[in-house]
Amino acid sequence: MDSQYFNDSNPYRRAFPRGLLQPKHGFRFSIDALLLACFAACRAHHNVIDLGTGCGVVGLGLLLLDSGRRSAREPFKVLGIDNNLEMVAIAQANAERLDFAKRFTAIHGNVEDISKIPEFQPGEYDAVLCNPPYRLAGQGRLPTNPARQSAMFEVDTQVEDFLRAAKQALATKGRMYMVYLPEHLSRLLQHLAAASLAPKRLRLVHPHRDKPASLLLLEAVKGGKPGLSIAPPLIVYHRVCTSAGQPVHQTTDEALKFCPFLDCNSTRPVATHTRLLEETP
């Protein structure tokens, strides 16, 4: 791990994402949120909005990466929006733990009606973070917990709602960063076009080199010209054996270089029935 990100006197920063407050029975983030934060960290930002912030992991991760660079540029702020009051309170508490209370603000609101949120400033953001529910209703088993349903499945809010909100939020040439499922890429591209968001950078994430992609990371520009760059695939795990001969999944060096947050759980036993990219770190 690159110690510049975590050589800090604040123990919660050093342990990130471990130590983040999360609901005991509601939705808990997985590594897609960590990958998204690192994917969005490729550029300097000025004013960021996090749609569906949850416990704040994506926006706070982006702030932590920025603070680790110790740059002289003006610090940016993040506005996190979520329609779950419990998650809003948790996100703000996490910001305080990480000493980001002055740079991260969580507010209650629905992306479907984002223009009705008093704190929202249309066209004033240069970056949008977007980790929407990306499982279609009726495809897969719905969790019994309503908060998990809303966060994982398009039962309340659809991806096009998030994209329309991103369009309203972004200044012209502003950028949206999102994580989504590869199997829904064609549908996503249609909704991006409808929202005047031009896809510019795409990276597919594979759990193993010999496995199909499980996630996609996409950067899109409001009012951008056509021209999509496909980055090399990101391979998250490879299989190794311990000294006792036990097979384990180990995070690859390339994944750790891309997302140092993954070092918090870099080795785990082989799981035959769990999709690794959906597990909470």
C-alpha positions as CSV (number, residue, x, y, z in Angstrom):
1,M,0.0,0.0,0.0
2,D,1.2,3.5,-0.8
3,S,1.7,5.0,2.7
4,Q,1.1,8.6,1.5
5,Y,-2.6,7.9,1.6
6,F,-2.7,6.5,5.2
7,N,0.3,8.0,7.0
8,D,-2.0,10.1,9.2
9,S,-2.5,10.6,12.9
10,N,-6.2,9.9,12.5
11,P,-6.7,6.2,13.2
12,Y,-9.9,6.1,11.1
13,R,-8.0,7.5,8.1
14,R,-5.3,4.9,8.5
15,A,-7.8,2.1,8.7
16,F,-10.1,3.2,5.9
17,P,-12.4,1.6,4.8
18,R,-12.3,-0.4,7.9
19,G,-13.9,1.5,10.8
20,L,-16.6,3.2,8.7
21,L,-19.9,3.2,10.4
22,Q,-22.5,1.1,8.6
23,P,-26.1,0.0,9.4
24,K,-26.2,-3.4,11.1
25,H,-29.1,-4.7,9.0
26,G,-29.3,-2.3,6.0
27,F,-27.1,-2.0,2.9
28,R,-23.4,-2.4,3.4
29,F,-20.9,-1.2,0.8
30,S,-18.8,-3.5,-1.3
31,I,-15.6,-3.0,-3.3
32,D,-17.4,-1.5,-6.2
33,A,-17.6,1.7,-4.1
34,L,-13.9,1.7,-3.4
35,L,-13.0,1.1,-7.1
36,L,-15.3,4.0,-8.1
37,A,-13.5,6.4,-5.7
38,C,-10.2,5.5,-7.1
39,F,-11.5,5.6,-10.7
40,A,-12.7,9.2,-10.1
41,A,-9.4,10.2,-8.5
42,C,-7.6,10.6,-11.9
43,R,-8.4,14.3,-12.1
44,A,-8.4,17.4,-9.9
45,H,-11.9,18.3,-8.7
46,H,-13.5,21.6,-7.6
47,N,-17.1,20.8,-6.6
48,V,-18.3,17.2,-6.3
49,I,-21.8,15.7,-5.8
50,D,-22.3,12.0,-4.7
51,L,-25.6,10.6,-5.8
52,G,-26.9,7.9,-3.5
53,T,-24.0,8.4,-1.0
54,G,-25.0,5.7,1.4
55,C,-22.5,5.7,4.3
56,G,-20.4,8.2,2.3
57,V,-17.7,5.7,1.3
58,V,-17.2,6.9,-2.3
59,G,-17.0,10.6,-1.6
60,L,-15.0,10.1,1.6
61,G,-12.6,7.8,-0.2
62,L,-12.1,10.4,-2.9
63,L,-11.4,13.1,-0.3
64,L,-8.9,10.8,1.4
65,L,-7.0,10.1,-1.8
66,D,-6.9,13.8,-2.5
67,S,-5.6,14.6,1.0
68,G,-2.9,11.9,0.6
69,R,-1.4,13.8,-2.4
70,R,-0.7,16.8,-0.2
71,S,-1.3,19.0,-3.2
72,A,-1.3,22.8,-3.1
73,R,-4.5,23.1,-5.1
74,E,-7.7,24.4,-3.6
75,P,-9.4,21.6,-1.6
76,F,-12.7,20.5,-3.1
77,K,-15.9,19.7,-1.3
78,V,-18.4,16.8,-1.6
79,L,-22.2,17.0,-1.3
80,G,-23.6,13.5,-0.6
81,I,-27.3,12.9,-1.3
82,D,-29.3,9.9,-0.1
83,N,-33.0,9.2,0.3
84,N,-32.4,7.2,3.5
85,L,-32.3,9.4,6.6
86,E,-30.3,6.7,8.6
87,M,-27.6,6.6,5.9
88,V,-27.4,10.4,5.8
89,A,-26.7,10.5,9.5
90,I,-24.2,7.7,9.2
91,A,-22.4,9.4,6.3
92,Q,-22.1,12.6,8.3
93,A,-20.8,10.7,11.3
94,N,-18.2,9.0,9.1
95,A,-17.1,12.4,7.7
96,E,-16.6,13.7,11.3
97,R,-14.5,10.6,12.2
98,L,-12.3,11.2,9.2
99,D,-11.9,14.9,9.9
100,F,-13.8,15.8,6.7
101,A,-16.8,17.5,8.3
102,K,-15.8,20.8,6.6
103,R,-15.4,19.2,3.2
104,F,-18.2,16.6,3.1
105,T,-21.9,17.3,3.7
106,A,-24.6,14.6,3.6
107,I,-28.2,15.7,3.0
108,H,-31.5,13.9,2.6
109,G,-33.1,13.9,-0.8
110,N,-34.2,11.9,-3.8
111,V,-32.3,12.0,-7.1
112,E,-35.7,11.8,-8.9
113,D,-36.5,15.3,-7.5
114,I,-33.0,16.6,-7.1
115,S,-34.0,20.1,-8.2
116,K,-36.3,20.3,-5.1
117,I,-33.3,19.9,-2.7
118,P,-32.5,23.3,-1.2
119,E,-28.8,22.7,-1.0
120,F,-28.6,21.5,-4.6
121,Q,-27.0,23.9,-7.1
122,P,-27.8,23.0,-10.7
123,G,-25.0,23.2,-13.1
124,E,-22.4,24.0,-10.4
125,Y,-20.6,20.7,-10.1
126,D,-17.6,19.6,-12.1
127,A,-17.8,16.0,-11.0
128,V,-20.6,13.5,-10.2
129,L,-20.1,10.2,-8.3
130,C,-22.7,7.6,-9.2
131,N,-23.1,4.1,-7.7
132,P,-26.7,3.5,-8.5
133,P,-28.8,0.3,-7.9
134,Y,-28.0,-1.7,-10.9
135,R,-30.0,-4.9,-10.6
136,L,-33.4,-4.8,-12.4
137,A,-36.5,-5.5,-10.4
138,G,-37.6,-9.1,-11.1
139,Q,-34.0,-10.3,-11.9
140,G,-32.7,-12.0,-8.8
141,R,-33.8,-12.5,-5.3
142,L,-34.9,-9.3,-3.5
143,P,-33.5,-8.8,0.0
144,T,-36.1,-8.7,2.7
145,N,-34.6,-5.4,4.1
146,P,-36.2,-2.4,2.3
147,A,-33.0,-0.4,2.5
148,R,-31.0,-3.2,0.8
149,Q,-33.8,-3.5,-1.8
150,S,-33.6,0.2,-2.7
151,A,-29.8,0.3,-2.8
152,M,-29.3,-2.9,-4.9
153,F,-32.4,-3.1,-7.1
154,E,-34.2,-0.6,-9.3
155,V,-37.4,-0.8,-7.3
156,D,-37.7,2.8,-6.3
157,T,-35.2,4.7,-8.5
158,Q,-33.9,3.7,-12.0
159,V,-30.5,4.3,-13.5
160,E,-32.0,6.9,-15.9
161,D,-33.1,8.9,-12.8
162,F,-29.5,9.1,-11.6
163,L,-28.3,10.1,-15.1
164,R,-30.9,12.9,-15.4
165,A,-29.8,14.1,-12.0
166,A,-26.2,14.0,-13.1
167,K,-27.1,16.1,-16.1
168,Q,-28.8,18.7,-13.9
169,A,-25.9,18.8,-11.5
170,L,-23.0,19.1,-14.0
171,A,-21.6,22.1,-15.6
172,T,-21.0,21.8,-19.3
173,K,-18.0,19.5,-19.8
174,G,-18.3,18.3,-16.3
175,R,-17.7,14.6,-15.7
176,M,-19.7,11.8,-14.2
177,Y,-18.0,8.7,-12.8
178,M,-20.1,5.6,-12.2
179,V,-19.9,1.9,-11.6
180,Y,-22.4,-0.5,-13.2
181,L,-22.9,-4.1,-14.5
182,P,-21.4,-5.0,-17.9
183,E,-24.4,-7.0,-18.9
184,H,-26.5,-3.8,-18.9
185,L,-24.0,-1.7,-20.9
186,S,-26.2,-1.4,-24.0
187,R,-29.1,-0.1,-21.9
188,L,-26.7,2.3,-20.0
189,L,-25.4,3.7,-23.3
190,Q,-29.0,4.5,-24.4
191,H,-29.7,6.4,-21.2
192,L,-26.4,8.2,-21.3
193,A,-27.3,9.5,-24.8
194,A,-30.7,10.7,-23.6
195,A,-29.0,12.6,-20.8
196,S,-26.4,14.2,-23.1
197,L,-23.6,12.4,-21.3
198,A,-20.9,11.2,-23.7
199,P,-19.0,8.1,-22.5
200,K,-15.3,8.9,-22.6
201,R,-13.4,6.2,-20.6
202,L,-14.4,2.6,-19.8
203,R,-12.7,0.0,-17.7
204,L,-14.0,-3.5,-17.1
205,V,-13.3,-5.2,-13.8
206,H,-12.7,-9.0,-13.7
207,P,-12.7,-11.0,-10.5
208,H,-10.0,-13.3,-12.1
209,R,-8.1,-13.2,-15.4
210,D,-10.1,-16.2,-16.7
211,K,-13.5,-14.9,-15.6
212,P,-16.0,-12.5,-17.3
213,A,-16.1,-8.9,-16.2
214,S,-18.3,-8.4,-13.1
215,L,-18.3,-4.6,-13.1
216,L,-17.6,-1.7,-15.3
217,L,-16.2,1.8,-14.5
218,L,-17.3,4.6,-16.8
219,E,-16.4,8.2,-17.1
220,A,-18.8,10.4,-19.1
221,V,-18.8,14.1,-20.1
222,K,-21.8,16.4,-20.2
223,G,-22.0,17.7,-23.7
224,G,-18.9,15.9,-24.7
225,K,-18.0,14.9,-28.3
226,P,-18.0,11.2,-29.3
227,G,-14.9,9.2,-28.5
228,L,-14.6,6.4,-26.1
229,S,-11.3,5.1,-24.7
230,I,-11.2,1.5,-23.5
231,A,-8.7,1.0,-20.7
232,P,-7.0,-2.3,-20.0
233,P,-9.1,-4.7,-17.9
234,L,-8.6,-4.6,-14.2
235,I,-8.0,-8.0,-12.7
236,V,-8.8,-8.0,-9.0
237,Y,-7.8,-11.5,-7.7
238,H,-5.5,-14.4,-8.4
239,R,-5.4,-17.7,-6.8
240,V,-2.5,-18.8,-4.6
241,C,-1.9,-21.4,-2.0
242,T,-0.8,-20.8,1.6
243,S,2.1,-22.6,3.2
244,A,-0.5,-25.1,4.5
245,G,-1.7,-25.7,1.0
246,Q,-5.0,-23.9,1.4
247,P,-6.2,-22.1,-1.8
248,V,-7.0,-18.4,-1.3
249,H,-7.9,-15.4,-3.4
250,Q,-5.2,-12.7,-3.2
251,T,-5.6,-9.2,-4.5
252,T,-3.3,-8.6,-7.5
253,D,-0.6,-6.0,-7.5
254,E,-2.3,-4.1,-10.3
255,A,-5.5,-3.9,-8.3
256,L,-3.7,-2.7,-5.2
257,K,-1.9,-0.1,-7.3
258,F,-5.2,1.1,-8.8
259,C,-7.0,1.0,-5.5
260,P,-4.9,0.9,-2.3
261,F,-8.0,0.6,-0.2
262,L,-8.2,-3.1,-1.2
263,D,-5.2,-3.9,0.9
264,C,-7.6,-4.0,3.9
265,N,-8.7,-7.5,2.7
266,S,-6.1,-8.6,0.3
267,T,-6.3,-12.3,1.0
268,R,-9.3,-14.5,1.7
269,P,-10.3,-18.2,1.5
270,V,-11.7,-19.4,-1.8
271,A,-15.5,-19.0,-1.8
272,T,-17.4,-21.1,-4.2
273,H,-20.8,-19.5,-3.8
274,T,-20.0,-15.8,-3.3
275,R,-19.3,-13.2,-6.0
276,L,-16.1,-11.7,-4.7
277,L,-16.7,-8.3,-6.2
278,E,-19.9,-7.9,-4.2
279,E,-18.5,-8.6,-0.8
280,T,-18.0,-6.0,1.8
281,P,-14.2,-5.4,2.5
